[in-house]
């Protein structure tokens, strides 16, 4: 799996960006979510992975003994997943409201604030 | 010295409060500041006469050699006296002049701040602090010109002056830094003494040209002269003070200040002579074509600044003496004439010389002041302006090269000066009665006393030039250290200068009479817009605005995909530049470690991701997205992160449910991109994906040294009393981060609630 992960991460990044480049707001959000997966996996991977050894201190011991997975990146990724969910939920409701008020899912029609004159 | 300048800025800060209390008398109170400065400078003057140049050191950024050092010598004292002396008169005058005008407090803030900056500028002994004060004068000038900001033309004039002087300021800064590098010091005293080292420096010519450019913009030399007449939009006390007596002479001051270094260099003389003479002629000629008092004064000021530049360009002993004499003479008569123009405008409501006339009876004191200043401007003996003109003629006649050319250029200028003086004084105070149908009366004492004092000074200095000689002598030493003593006298005997001077006055009077009796002919002379430098300025400014519009349209075009692809492409290019130093990593598959389910999970996720991308229906895309998410959870399980896996599964489920619930009502899944565009997106994203793969591979090849891993492993149980280390980190070691995370979720929840509320006003909305 260690050899597979970089390709998986690359594939997810590519797919995420590709979706973000579309005009549809829904695709933009889906792209963002995939980008989030990719980033979490990347953070997880580059801080080294250890197979099948969760950082749980067994009964009777007072500290972990090698091999065990690094708990710190796990804590970071956990925070990232939860915050990512907050953003996703907000964005999903935003699309809905945007569609109900603006009658469109097309990003090219939602750019009046970026226009000159 | 620093105290005086700081007091000035504090006073500027307090000015609105003082103005609120003192009301109409605030001008007089503020005038105490320059008056006190003037007295203090007299004390310093005696020290300088006895002991020579005084330097007051004061550290600012010692590691960079930047200090707020001050230098008291003849040149800075001459300017210091002008700034504080005329400043006293102008502030007292402005208090009455501005009465009843709204926002006068702002006016005083800028004017007093300008005064302090200008004092800092002329007394600085460090080129960096000099530059800082230089820029401060530009800024305060901007606020003063733009004082009547409700008019568009005023705002335009103020911006024009700021852009030109601050643009020149940039050139000046570059020039000063090069000068400092060449001399190995930022101290003016040391730079002035290292002329020989500097002349060897490879930066010498560049520094000289940049400094000249900066000085030319500030002192309104051709082709930058047009901002000065535009700056007449400022209230008249400002025009009198900044745009004739002090700020516009800052460029002249700096040229004079650095004269000991550059005098003798190849380009110096030719550049100053050429541009100075051109400015002098253009200013003088345009001046007599004007009918507005302030415009006449503005163009003659441009001309006078050209004359000063030309004299510095001649650079001989007599020319430097003529420079310092003319600086004083000009400040006295031009300051007075501006103030008088202000009085006339204030009392009659007009500045048009065709409509004004015969004001002598109603305003005798102002008229006397005007006559004295006008006579000095015309260079008629025994006024101080006459002496100045004699010295100028002596300078041009004494030149080795180009003497006939410069002499005749100055002759023409002198003729026009006389004519302009006649227009300013005779046509306003004498001649036919005014056509305004009003009966003006004399202004209050406080307004006419200033110009009258300046006029009387012009007169008394003509006779008693011995009084002022020591100061001017010190000033001429500062500009040209090898100068000999200066003995000014009114009568030089009958010589070429006197004969030329006489003809100048006679022709000048003739020119004035021609203008006086042919007003219609004069008004027919028009200068084509297209040959004026201001036309070029307008074109350039318009071009800049158009250009930035085009750039903004291109860069900020409102298409998110363009922004994203630019960012991604930039990232790819930068990453590739870094990555080219690393070899492409080898994929060493360790068969002993090989597990089929790894490959299967990876393959399922990639296939699901692919289908999410290409899905034709929204529901399929969301379902495939869920597959990818659960795949991620599997990866977490395999690599010992059960907490992550649990969270991921939970949140993935929530996301899919939310998506389906909220989005099932949306329109048809949009597919816009086709063919080539799609391919372009594909290229960008594929490249990005490859680079990320590459980065992960490279990073994981290097060993990781984490102290934190061991720290948490050891301390979680003893200090956090928890067996799940990840949980201990989240709720114990990094609990503040978790709190922040909760806040983010809370904000998102509030945002979602707000969005739904926002909508419910219009339509029923049930997510």
Interface residues (C-beta under 8 A of the other chain):
Chain A: X1 X2 X3 X4 X5 X6 X7 X8 X9 X10 X11 X12 X13 X14 X15 X16 X17 X18 X19 X20 X21 X22 X23 X24 X26 X27 X28 X30 X33 X34 X37 X38 X40 X41 X42 X44 X45 X46 X47 X48 X49 X50 X51 X52 X53 X54 X55 X56 X57 X58 X59 X61 X62 X63 X64 X68 X69 X70 X71 X72 X74 X75 X77 X78 X79 X81 X82 X83 X84 X85 X86 X87 X88 X89 X90 X92 X93 X94 X95 X96 X97 X99 X100 X101 X105 X106 X107 X108 X111 X112 X113 X114 X115 X116
Chain B: X549 X552 X553 X556 X557 X558 X559 X560 X561 X564 X565 X568 X587 X588 X589 X590 X593 X595 X598 X599 X601 X602 X605 X606 X609 X610 X612 X613 X618 X621 X622 X625 X628 X629 X632 X635 X636 X638 X639 X640 X641 X642 X643 X644 X647 X648 X651 X654 X655 X658 X659 X662 X663 X665 X666 X667 X669 X670 X671 X672 X673 X681 X682 X684 X685 X686 X688 X689 X690 X691 X692 X693 X694 X696 X697 X699 X700 X704 X706 X708 X709 X712 X713 X714 X715 X716 X717 X718 X722 X723 X724 X725 X726 X729 X730 X734 X737 X738 X741 X744 X745 X747 X748 X749 X751 X752 X755 X756 X758 X759 X762 X763 X765 X767
